[in-house]
Amino acid sequence: MAINKTDTETVRQVRSKLMSERMYNESAINKLRENLIKKRERTKVLQFMKRKQLSHTINALTYLLDRLNTESKTEKQPAPDS
């Protein structure tokens, strides 16, 4: 996923908020992401700034979720014998 400077700042803010709320885990991020997607769908098209903000937050959560999954996969793999 390509990520620009604005998205990087959003990721930092979202990660910080998740950590402060002790929600930086796969299940909590998944649930929050699903709820925000539903909220974005219910938001009127004319509220484009709110929809844009929700989209940025959803993208940040997706990025963090992918990162958590990648980290957990690398931790589960045994170290190669040398």
C-alpha positions as a LaTeX table, in Angstrom:
\begin{tabular}{lrrr}
\hline
Residue & $x$ (\AA) & $y$ (\AA) & $z$ (\AA) \\
\hline
Met1 & 0.00 & 0.00 & 0.00 \\
Ala2 & 1.44 & 3.35 & $-1.00$ \\
Ile3 & 1.33 & 5.83 & 1.84 \\
Asn4 & 1.88 & 9.58 & 1.59 \\
Lys5 & 2.86 & 12.15 & 4.22 \\
Thr6 & $-0.73$ & 12.96 & 5.17 \\
Asp7 & $-1.51$ & 9.29 & 5.60 \\
Thr8 & 1.67 & 8.81 & 7.64 \\
Glu9 & 0.47 & 11.46 & 10.08 \\
Thr10 & $-2.96$ & 9.80 & 10.25 \\
Val11 & $-1.32$ & 6.43 & 10.94 \\
Arg12 & 0.70 & 7.97 & 13.79 \\
Gln13 & $-2.39$ & 9.55 & 15.30 \\
Val14 & $-4.47$ & 6.38 & 14.99 \\
Arg15 & $-1.69$ & 4.17 & 16.40 \\
Ser16 & $-1.18$ & 6.56 & 19.32 \\
Lys17 & $-4.91$ & 6.59 & 20.10 \\
Leu18 & $-5.16$ & 2.79 & 19.87 \\
Met19 & $-2.18$ & 2.33 & 22.18 \\
Ser20 & $-3.49$ & 4.82 & 24.74 \\
Glu21 & $-6.83$ & 2.98 & 24.76 \\
Arg22 & $-5.05$ & $-0.42$ & 24.90 \\
Met23 & $-6.75$ & $-1.41$ & 21.64 \\
Tyr24 & $-3.65$ & $-2.10$ & 19.55 \\
Asn25 & $-4.56$ & $-5.69$ & 18.70 \\
Glu26 & $-5.99$ & $-7.43$ & 15.67 \\
Ser27 & $-9.52$ & $-8.02$ & 16.93 \\
Ala28 & $-10.04$ & $-4.47$ & 18.23 \\
Ile29 & $-8.68$ & $-2.92$ & 15.03 \\
Asn30 & $-10.88$ & $-5.18$ & 12.89 \\
Lys31 & $-14.00$ & $-4.30$ & 14.86 \\
Leu32 & $-13.25$ & $-0.57$ & 14.81 \\
Arg33 & $-12.50$ & $-0.67$ & 11.07 \\
Glu34 & $-15.78$ & $-2.45$ & 10.31 \\
Asn35 & $-17.74$ & 0.06 & 12.39 \\
Leu36 & $-16.09$ & 2.99 & 10.61 \\
Ile37 & $-16.85$ & 1.48 & 7.20 \\
Lys38 & $-20.52$ & 1.23 & 8.19 \\
Lys39 & $-20.45$ & 4.79 & 9.51 \\
Arg40 & $-18.91$ & 6.04 & 6.24 \\
Glu41 & $-21.66$ & 4.28 & 4.27 \\
Arg42 & $-24.33$ & 6.02 & 6.37 \\
Thr43 & $-22.67$ & 9.44 & 5.98 \\
Lys44 & $-24.30$ & 11.65 & 3.38 \\
Val45 & $-22.39$ & 12.34 & 0.18 \\
Leu46 & $-22.55$ & 16.09 & 0.82 \\
Gln47 & $-20.55$ & 15.60 & 4.01 \\
Phe48 & $-17.45$ & 14.97 & 1.90 \\
Met49 & $-14.96$ & 16.22 & 4.53 \\
Lys50 & $-16.29$ & 13.78 & 7.11 \\
Arg51 & $-16.27$ & 10.96 & 4.56 \\
Lys52 & $-12.70$ & 11.84 & 3.59 \\
Gln53 & $-11.59$ & 11.81 & 7.23 \\
Leu54 & $-13.29$ & 8.46 & 7.78 \\
Ser55 & $-11.59$ & 7.07 & 4.67 \\
His56 & $-8.18$ & 8.22 & 5.91 \\
Thr57 & $-8.80$ & 6.61 & 9.29 \\
Ile58 & $-10.00$ & 3.37 & 7.69 \\
Asn59 & $-6.90$ & 3.30 & 5.47 \\
Ala60 & $-4.68$ & 3.85 & 8.51 \\
Leu61 & $-6.41$ & 1.02 & 10.39 \\
Thr62 & $-6.02$ & $-1.27$ & 7.36 \\
Tyr63 & $-2.31$ & $-0.42$ & 7.18 \\
Leu64 & $-1.83$ & $-1.09$ & 10.91 \\
Leu65 & $-3.78$ & $-4.35$ & 10.65 \\
Asp66 & $-1.60$ & $-5.51$ & 7.74 \\
Arg67 & 1.48 & $-4.58$ & 9.74 \\
Leu68 & 0.29 & $-6.51$ & 12.78 \\
Asn69 & $-0.40$ & $-9.56$ & 10.61 \\
Thr70 & 3.05 & $-9.33$ & 9.02 \\
Glu71 & 4.73 & $-9.00$ & 12.42 \\
Ser72 & 2.84 & $-11.98$ & 13.83 \\
Lys73 & 3.78 & $-14.13$ & 10.81 \\
Thr74 & 7.48 & $-13.30$ & 11.16 \\
Glu75 & 7.38 & $-14.06$ & 14.89 \\
Lys76 & 5.81 & $-17.48$ & 14.27 \\
Gln77 & 8.44 & $-18.53$ & 11.73 \\
Pro78 & 11.37 & $-20.39$ & 13.28 \\
Ala79 & 14.82 & $-18.90$ & 12.87 \\
Pro80 & 16.84 & $-20.54$ & 10.09 \\
Asp81 & 19.64 & $-22.84$ & 11.24 \\
Ser82 & 23.09 & $-21.54$ & 10.45 \\
\hline
\end{tabular}
